[in-house]
Amino acid sequence: MYPEPIIIEPASKTPEIIFDKENNIFQIRGRSITENAFEYYEPVKYWLTEYLKNPNKQTKLVLNFDYLNSSSLIQISHIIALLEKSFKKGANILLVWQYEEGDELIENTGIELNLISHIPFVTEIFKNEDFEKFDFDF
């Protein structure tokens, strides 16, 4: 079935990405400090564009970052814009922005994205130990 799932393992500068239509899993988690965010996220945006031509009854995208640089934030904004366009056409879309308690930078980034987007958007705290499964080497 197209589109096939896109699964990208996390690395020291890039997040885990799972977009799986069949299992209804859509998430980006980790650190996004890649030097070429456009190149990294372009296949994800293409996949999402194709998926949104015939989306599931409900699409919930979970975004969970411990850090993201400005070029990554621009690409995440583009992803949100794709979701917003589909939402305006009647798709059932929910965006969940998760942040670690006390991480005001990531929390505020989510709040700002919520203010400029026009889709259902929730922010929620996650526990630090939920993030320990990622092994980042610097």
Secondary structure, 3 states (H helix, E strand, C coil): CCCCCEEECCCCCCCEEEEECCCCEEEEEEEECCCCHHHHHHHHHHHHHHHCCCCCCCEEEEEEEEEECHHHHHHHHHHHHHHHHHHHCCCCEEEEEEEECCCHHHHHHHHHHHHHCCCCEEEEEECHHHHCCCCCCC
